[in-house]
Amino acid sequence: GYTTREERRIFEDELWSWIKAQTQENVGARPDAVVPFAIDLHDEQRWVGFAPAPMLQPKTFVSGFRRVLNHAVDQAGLIPADWEVDLVTSLENIEQWLRLHPGVHLLRRTIKFSNPGLDLDDERQEMRALHARRKTEELKAANRSVLNIESDRFKQKLEGTETGDLELYMEARGIPGTGDPTFHSNDSPDTRAVDSFGRDLIQGIGIVLDALRGYVLEKNPSRTLL
């Protein structure tokens, strides 16, 4: 979470007035700016689950948590690294969008290094040789045409969103005059409903931890979790 500033008026008892009251600036965290989270730190895959708040939505959490990780690495005196926190999107979410918008005419995929950079396929070997952290590929259909989304080659281009190693953007042919429907993996992260925990962040941590355990076991049924 993060701290916020707000001005409060301290009621003037003797004058029985809010107008003449003194203002006081408070600095601290509010429930709508703090979220509970849980982490799975297995070496082969590392997952983070969190419950968004009104002032701390997914993209804000990702940005802040990334800064926390990099600061922790620096404070611990470990090898400098640019750790990333990526929102993951299941293939099921992508396939559902494709069923609704099959006329895809643009596919843009950005390949990233996985954490902790152990996945060295041909594309990432090339990136490492060039000292690159990103590789973007764009496939665009001819005018008034669409891409073959049923081909195996197209489906292979989608692999990696479920582990956060790939950022995906697509545009499809829309109804004339209404604009083209778009899909961005960062705007469609995997979510699941959890019980309300109100302002009890300790209870929220337990709820998020249970949700994360369930999610990880769905991805890896053979894994043993503590």
Secondary structure, DSSP 8 states (H G I E B T S, - for coil): ---EEEEEEEEETTTTEEEEEEEEEEEE--GGG---EEEE--SS--EEEE--BTTB-HHHHHHHHHHHHHHHHHHTT-------------HHHHHHHHHH---EEEEEEEEE--TTS----HHHHHHHHTT-SEEEEEEE--TT----TTSHHHHHTTTTGGGTSEEEEEEE---TTS---EEEGGGS---------TT-HHHHHHHHHHHHHHHHHHH-TT----
